[in-house]
């Protein structure tokens, strides 16, 4: 499990311990959770997605208790989760907007980072974990092998390496960045 995911679960469990620490297992009923979710959301100023996260975590806890401790039922099995609006599609910057962002960057490295992000689709952690050895300029590809999150290196979100195309604009910008006088060996981070 990735550190960020684990930290999120720990945070949820901490809140649930504060919320339910003194309750008996028998007091948890579907009716209790139906009433609880509305008051909890208002008290914590949660969005529907936030409420869903807590309900899903609790559902998993009770499901595990059924398996391990023979809990007779999961009180959250019939509790309705609030609806979460799904986005209608992907909104992206035009080429002109990307280039304007690159020009407005604080420095060359930030400009190359924005350009690479926009034209490869790499996530921020993947960009921060990118090493010079990951770029294959002859094949015009970037191999995504790692992710940098919470001050440490890990695997990409998918858990697997992948190869993405390197457009000419990205190749030129990365090659130019590679001419700097530091952090340009194969094992160095591109965006140091």
FIRO-530741 format. One line per 8 residues: number of its first residue (from 1); their letters; for each residue z, y, x of N, C-alpha, C. Coordinates in Angstrom, 2 decimals, padded with zeros to 5 digits. Layout:
BEGIN
NUM> A> Z,Y,X,Z,Y,X,Z,Y,X  ...
//
This chain:
BEGIN
1> XXXXXXXX> 000.00,-001.17,000.84,000.00,000.00,000.00,000.00,001.24,000.89  -000.79,002.20,000.53,-000.91,003.42,001.32,000.36,004.27,001.20  000.69,005.00,002.28,001.93,005.80,002.27,002.00,006.81,001.12  000.88,007.46,000.80,000.89,008.43,-000.29,001.16,007.78,-001.63  000.58,006.60,-001.85,000.81,005.85,-003.09,002.27,005.43,-003.18  002.80,004.92,-002.08,004.19,004.50,-002.05,005.13,005.67,-002.31  004.84,006.82,-001.71,005.67,008.01,-001.93,005.64,008.42,-003.40  004.48,008.33,-004.03,004.37,008.65,-005.46,005.22,007.73,-006.32
9> XXXXXXXX> 005.16,006.42,-006.02,005.97,005.45,-006.77,007.47,005.70,-006.55  007.85,006.00,-005.31,009.26,006.27,-005.03,009.75,007.48,-005.81  008.91,008.49,-005.89,009.26,009.69,-006.65,009.46,009.36,-008.12  008.55,008.58,-008.69,008.67,008.19,-010.10,009.94,007.38,-010.32  010.21,006.42,-009.45,011.40,005.59,-009.60,012.67,006.44,-009.49  012.67,007.40,-008.58,013.83,008.30,-008.45,014.09,009.07,-009.74  013.04,009.59,-010.34,013.18,010.31,-011.60,013.68,009.37,-012.70  013.14,008.16,-012.75,013.56,007.20,-013.77,015.02,006.78,-013.58
17> XXXXXXXX> 015.45,006.65,-012.34,016.86,006.33,-012.08,017.76,007.44,-012.62  017.37,008.69,-012.37,018.15,009.82,-012.90,018.14,009.84,-014.43  016.99,009.51,-014.98,016.80,009.57,-016.43,017.53,008.43,-017.16  017.52,007.23,-016.59,018.00,006.04,-017.31,019.12,005.29,-016.60  019.66,005.82,-015.53,020.61,005.09,-014.70,021.75,004.41,-015.42  022.25,004.98,-016.52,023.43,004.44,-017.20,023.10,003.61,-018.45  021.86,003.45,-018.78,021.48,002.75,-020.02,021.48,001.24,-019.81  021.77,000.53,-020.88,021.70,-000.93,-020.84,020.26,-001.36,-021.16
25> XXXXXXXX> 019.88,-002.50,-020.70,018.52,-003.00,-020.90,018.20,-003.16,-022.39  019.21,-003.51,-023.18,019.01,-003.72,-024.62,018.69,-002.41,-025.36  019.06,-001.30,-024.77,018.83,-000.01,-025.46,017.37,000.45,-025.37  016.59,-000.21,-024.56,015.18,000.17,-024.41,014.35,-000.54,-025.47  013.89,000.21,-026.43,013.05,-000.32,-027.50,011.77,000.49,-027.56  010.75,-000.03,-028.22,009.53,000.77,-028.38,009.81,002.11,-029.07  010.71,002.10,-030.05,011.05,003.33,-030.77,011.72,004.34,-029.82  012.59,003.82,-028.96,013.24,004.70,-027.98,012.20,005.39,-027.11
33> XXXXXXXX> 011.24,004.61,-026.58,010.24,005.19,-025.68,009.27,006.11,-026.41  008.97,005.85,-027.67,008.12,006.76,-028.44,008.79,008.13,-028.56  010.11,008.13,-028.85,010.84,009.41,-028.93,011.00,010.04,-027.55  011.30,009.21,-026.56,011.58,009.69,-025.21,010.40,010.43,-024.59  009.19,009.89,-024.74,008.05,010.45,-024.02,007.78,011.90,-024.39  007.97,012.27,-025.66,007.74,013.66,-026.05,008.77,014.61,-025.44  010.04,014.24,-025.52,011.09,015.08,-024.94,011.01,015.14,-023.44  010.69,014.02,-022.82,010.58,013.96,-021.35,009.44,014.86,-020.87
41> XXXXXXXX> 008.31,014.80,-021.57,007.15,015.62,-021.19,007.49,017.10,-021.29  008.16,017.47,-022.36,008.51,018.89,-022.54,009.52,019.34,-021.48  010.52,018.51,-021.24,011.57,018.86,-020.28,011.00,019.02,-018.87  010.08,018.16,-018.50,009.50,018.18,-017.15,008.20,018.96,-017.05  007.74,019.50,-018.20,006.48,020.24,-018.25,005.32,019.41,-017.72  005.22,018.17,-018.21,004.20,017.25,-017.74,002.94,017.33,-018.59  001.82,017.10,-017.95,000.56,016.94,-018.66,000.53,015.54,-019.26  -000.46,015.28,-020.09,-000.62,013.92,-020.61,-000.79,012.91,-019.49
49> XXXXXXXX> -001.52,013.30,-018.44,-001.71,012.38,-017.31,-000.36,012.08,-016.63  000.50,013.09,-016.52,001.82,012.88,-015.92,002.66,011.92,-016.75  002.64,012.09,-018.06,003.37,011.18,-018.95,002.82,009.76,-018.79  001.51,009.64,-018.73,000.89,008.33,-018.54,001.40,007.64,-017.28  001.51,008.39,-016.19,001.98,007.80,-014.93,003.37,007.17,-015.10  004.26,007.89,-015.77,005.62,007.37,-015.97,005.61,006.16,-016.90  004.82,006.21,-017.96,004.76,005.08,-018.88,004.17,003.84,-018.20  003.13,004.03,-017.41,002.51,002.90,-016.71,003.50,002.28,-015.71
57> XXXXXXXX> 004.22,003.13,-014.98,005.20,002.62,-014.01,006.29,001.83,-014.73  006.80,002.37,-015.85,007.85,001.67,-016.58,007.33,000.37,-017.19  006.11,000.40,-017.69,005.52,-000.82,-018.24,005.48,-001.90,-017.17  005.09,-001.53,-015.96,005.03,-002.49,-014.86,006.41,-003.01,-014.49  007.40,-002.15,-014.53,008.78,-002.57,-014.21,009.25,-003.61,-015.23  009.03,-003.34,-016.51,009.46,-004.28,-017.54,008.65,-005.57,-017.51  007.37,-005.46,-017.18,006.53,-006.66,-017.06,007.06,-007.56,-015.94  007.43,-006.93,-014.83,008.01,-007.69,-013.71,009.35,-008.32,-014.12
65> XXXXXXXX> 010.16,-007.58,-014.87,011.45,-008.11,-015.34,011.25,-009.31,-016.26  010.19,-009.31,-017.05,009.89,-010.46,-017.91,009.60,-011.69,-017.06  008.85,-011.49,-015.99,008.45,-012.61,-015.13,009.62,-013.12,-014.29  010.34,-012.21,-013.67,011.37,-012.59,-012.71,012.71,-012.89,-013.38  013.08,-012.09,-014.39,014.41,-012.21,-015.00,014.38,-012.72,-016.43  013.23,-013.20,-016.88,013.06,-013.75,-018.23,013.42,-012.76,-019.33  013.15,-011.48,-019.10,013.31,-010.48,-020.15,012.42,-010.93,-021.31  012.95,-010.98,-022.54,012.17,-011.57,-023.64,010.96,-010.75,-024.07
73> XXXXXXXX> 010.98,-009.42,-023.86,009.83,-008.61,-024.30,009.75,-007.36,-023.43  008.56,-006.77,-023.46,008.34,-005.52,-022.75,008.36,-004.41,-023.81  009.38,-003.56,-023.80,009.47,-002.54,-024.84,008.35,-001.51,-024.79  007.60,-001.48,-023.71,006.51,-000.51,-023.62,005.16,-001.09,-024.01  005.14,-002.37,-024.36,003.87,-003.03,-024.68,003.13,-002.37,-025.84  003.86,-001.81,-026.79,003.21,-001.21,-027.96,003.31,000.31,-027.98  003.90,000.89,-026.96,004.04,002.35,-026.91,002.69,002.97,-026.57  002.26,003.91,-027.39,000.97,004.56,-027.15,001.07,005.55,-026.01
81> XXXXXXXX> 000.10,005.49,-025.15,000.01,006.46,-024.06,-000.79,007.66,-024.56  -000.41,008.86,-024.11,-001.17,010.03,-024.54,-002.60,009.98,-024.00  -003.49,010.54,-024.75,-004.89,010.59,-024.33,-005.06,011.58,-023.19  -005.94,011.21,-022.28,-006.28,012.09,-021.16,-007.77,012.35,-021.23  -008.12,013.61,-021.27,-009.55,013.97,-021.34,-010.23,013.59,-020.03  -011.32,012.93,-020.15,-012.12,012.58,-018.98,-013.15,013.67,-018.76  -013.43,013.94,-017.51,-014.42,014.98,-017.24,-015.79,014.50,-017.68  -016.60,015.43,-018.10,-017.92,015.11,-018.61,-018.91,014.74,-017.52
89> XXXXXXXX> -018.65,015.11,-016.32,-019.57,014.81,-015.24,-019.08,015.43,-013.95  -019.90,015.38,-012.98,-019.55,015.92,-011.67,-020.18,017.29,-011.53  -019.37,018.25,-011.14,-019.86,019.60,-010.89,-019.95,019.77,-009.38  -021.09,020.18,-008.87,-021.24,020.31,-007.42,-021.82,021.67,-007.07  -021.60,022.02,-005.79,-022.15,023.28,-005.28,-023.63,023.12,-005.00  -024.36,024.19,-005.20,-025.76,024.20,-004.80,-025.81,024.32,-003.28  -026.96,024.06,-002.71,-027.13,024.20,-001.26,-026.78,025.63,-000.82  -027.21,026.61,-001.59,-026.92,028.01,-001.25,-025.42,028.29,-001.27
97> XXXXXXXX> -024.72,027.72,-002.25,-023.26,027.91,-002.32,-022.55,027.25,-001.14  -023.01,026.06,-000.76,-022.42,025.37,000.40,-022.63,026.20,001.65  -023.85,026.70,001.84,-024.14,027.48,003.05,-023.34,028.79,003.08  -023.12,029.39,001.91,-022.30,030.60,001.83,-020.86,030.28,002.22  -020.37,029.14,001.79,-019.02,028.71,002.16,-018.92,028.46,003.66  -019.94,027.85,004.23,-019.97,027.60,005.68,-019.95,028.92,006.44  -020.74,029.87,006.00,-020.77,031.19,006.67,-019.44,031.92,006.56  -018.73,031.72,005.46,-017.46,032.42,005.24,-016.27,031.71,005.90
105> XXXXXXXX> -016.52,030.57,006.51,-015.42,029.81,007.13,-014.75,030.62,008.23  -013.48,030.31,008.45,-012.68,031.03,009.44,-013.23,030.83,010.86  -013.75,029.63,011.14,-014.31,029.37,012.46,-015.39,028.31,012.34  -016.06,028.02,013.47,-017.17,027.05,013.46,-016.72,025.67,012.99  -015.56,025.24,013.46,-015.10,023.91,013.08,-014.90,023.80,011.58  -014.28,024.80,010.97,-014.08,024.77,009.52,-015.43,024.76,008.79  -016.39,025.53,009.29,-017.71,025.55,008.68,-018.38,024.19,008.72  -018.26,023.50,009.86,-018.84,022.15,009.98,-018.10,021.18,009.07
113> XXXXXXXX> -016.81,021.34,008.95,-016.01,020.49,008.06,-016.49,020.65,006.62  -016.66,021.90,006.16,-017.13,022.15,004.79,-018.52,021.56,004.57  -019.39,021.76,005.54,-020.76,021.26,005.44,-020.76,019.73,005.38  -019.99,019.11,006.25,-019.92,017.65,006.29,-019.34,017.10,004.99  -018.30,017.74,004.49,-017.70,017.30,003.23,-018.71,017.40,002.09  -019.39,018.51,002.01,-020.32,018.74,000.90,-021.51,017.80,000.94  -022.02,017.51,002.13,-023.27,016.75,002.23,-023.08,015.26,002.53  -021.82,014.81,002.68,-021.58,013.37,002.88,-020.70,012.78,001.79
121> XXXXXXXX> -019.91,013.61,001.13,-019.00,013.11,000.10,-017.73,012.51,000.67  -017.47,012.70,001.96,-016.24,012.18,002.53,-015.04,012.90,001.94  -013.97,012.16,001.75,-012.72,012.74,001.29,-012.06,013.47,002.46  -011.11,014.37,002.16,-010.46,015.14,003.20,-009.82,014.24,004.25  -009.09,013.23,003.84,-008.45,012.33,004.80,-009.45,011.60,005.67  -010.61,011.27,005.09,-011.67,010.61,005.87,-012.27,011.57,006.89  -012.44,012.82,006.49,-012.95,013.83,007.42,-011.97,014.02,008.58  -010.68,014.10,008.25,-009.67,014.33,009.28,-009.51,013.12,010.20
129> XXXXXXXX> -009.88,011.94,009.75,-009.82,010.73,010.58,-011.12,010.43,011.32  -012.13,011.27,011.14,-013.44,011.04,011.74,-013.40,011.26,013.25  -013.91,010.28,013.99,-013.99,010.38,015.45,-015.47,010.47,015.85  -015.70,011.00,017.03,-017.09,011.17,017.49,-017.82,009.84,017.51  -017.14,008.76,017.82,-017.79,007.44,017.88,-018.29,006.98,016.51  -017.83,007.61,015.45,-018.23,007.21,014.10,-019.60,007.75,013.70  -020.10,008.72,014.45,-021.42,009.28,014.14,-022.51,008.56,014.92  -023.52,008.12,014.21,-024.69,007.51,014.86,-025.86,008.46,014.60
137> XXXXXXXX> -026.12,009.31,015.59,-027.16,010.34,015.43,-028.56,009.73,015.38  -028.77,008.60,016.06,-030.08,007.95,016.04,-030.40,007.39,014.65  -029.40,006.78,014.04,-029.59,006.19,012.70,-029.29,007.19,011.59  -028.83,008.39,011.95,-028.48,009.44,010.99,-027.45,008.94,009.96  -026.37,008.32,010.48,-025.32,007.80,009.62,-023.94,008.13,010.20  -022.97,008.09,009.32,-021.57,008.23,009.71,-020.85,007.00,009.18  -020.10,006.36,010.05,-019.31,005.20,009.65,-017.90,005.68,009.32  -017.49,005.45,008.10,-016.16,005.86,007.64,-015.23,004.67,007.84
145> XXXXXXXX> -014.34,004.79,008.83,-013.46,003.67,009.19,-011.99,003.94,008.95  -011.63,005.22,008.85,-010.21,005.55,008.78,-009.97,006.75,007.88  -008.72,006.93,007.60,-008.26,008.00,006.72,-007.00,008.59,007.36  -006.86,009.89,007.36,-005.69,010.55,007.92,-004.92,011.18,006.77  -003.73,010.64,006.49,-002.91,011.13,005.39,-001.45,011.11,005.79  -000.72,012.12,005.37,000.72,012.20,005.64,001.05,012.03,007.11  000.21,012.61,007.97,000.48,012.60,009.40,000.24,011.28,010.10  -000.48,010.38,009.44,-000.78,009.10,010.10,-002.16,008.59,009.71
153> XXXXXXXX> -002.67,007.75,010.58,-004.00,007.18,010.38,-003.89,005.88,009.62  -004.81,005.67,008.70,-004.86,004.43,007.94,-006.30,004.08,007.62  -006.47,003.18,006.69,-007.81,002.77,006.28,-008.32,003.71,005.21  -009.63,003.72,004.98,-010.17,004.53,003.88,-009.53,004.11,002.55  -009.63,004.96,001.56,-009.01,004.70,000.27,-009.43,003.35,-000.29  -010.69,003.00,-000.12,-011.19,001.72,-000.63,-010.65,000.53,000.15  -010.09,000.80,001.34,-009.60,-000.28,002.19,-010.67,-000.90,003.06  -011.92,-000.42,002.91,-013.03,-001.00,003.68,-013.86,000.10,004.32
161> XXXXXXXX> -014.44,-000.23,005.46,-015.38,000.68,006.11,-016.61,000.84,005.21  -017.29,001.98,005.40,-018.57,002.16,004.74,-019.42,003.10,005.59  -020.69,003.10,005.34,-021.62,003.96,006.09,-022.25,004.92,005.10  -022.26,006.21,005.49,-022.87,007.23,004.65,-023.99,007.90,005.44  -025.02,008.38,004.75,-026.11,009.06,005.45,-025.65,010.41,006.02  -026.24,010.77,007.16,-025.97,012.06,007.79,-027.23,012.90,007.66  -027.20,013.86,006.76,-028.36,014.75,006.58,-028.61,015.54,007.86  -029.83,016.03,008.00,-030.19,016.81,009.19,-029.25,018.00,009.42
169> XXXXXXXX> -028.91,018.72,008.35,-028.01,019.87,008.48,-026.67,019.46,009.10  -026.15,018.33,008.65,-024.87,017.83,009.16,-025.03,017.40,010.62  -026.11,016.68,010.92,-026.34,016.23,012.29,-026.43,017.40,013.26  -027.15,018.44,012.87,-027.29,019.62,013.73,-025.94,020.31,013.92  -025.19,020.47,012.84,-023.90,021.14,012.92,-022.91,020.34,013.75  -022.89,019.02,013.57,-021.98,018.17,014.36,-022.38,018.18,015.83  -023.68,018.13,016.10,-024.14,018.17,017.50,-023.73,019.48,018.16  -023.85,020.57,017.43,-023.44,021.87,017.95,-021.93,021.90,018.21
177> XXXXXXXX> -021.15,021.34,017.27,-019.70,021.30,017.44,-019.32,020.42,018.65  -020.12,019.39,018.88,-019.88,018.50,020.01,-020.11,019.15,021.37  -020.63,020.35,021.39,-020.85,021.08,022.65,-019.63,021.89,023.08  -018.57,021.89,022.26,-017.37,022.63,022.64,-016.78,022.04,023.92  -015.84,022.74,024.51,-015.32,022.32,025.82,-014.06,021.47,025.73  -013.77,020.92,024.56,-012.58,020.06,024.40,-012.80,019.07,023.26  -012.07,017.96,023.30,-012.07,016.97,022.22,-013.47,016.50,021.83  -014.21,016.01,022.80,-015.58,015.55,022.50,-015.86,014.14,023.01
185> XXXXXXXX> -014.84,013.41,023.48,-015.08,012.02,023.88,-015.17,011.16,022.63  -015.69,009.96,022.76,-015.89,009.09,021.60,-014.63,008.90,020.76  -013.47,008.78,021.38,-012.22,008.51,020.66,-011.55,009.79,020.11  -012.06,010.96,020.48,-011.46,012.21,019.98,-011.82,012.43,018.52  -010.92,013.09,017.82,-011.17,013.47,016.44,-012.22,014.59,016.41  -013.14,014.52,015.49,-014.16,015.54,015.34,-013.50,016.85,014.90  -012.64,016.75,013.89,-011.97,017.94,013.35,-010.52,017.93,013.81  -010.33,018.37,015.06,-009.00,018.33,015.66,-008.17,019.55,015.30
//
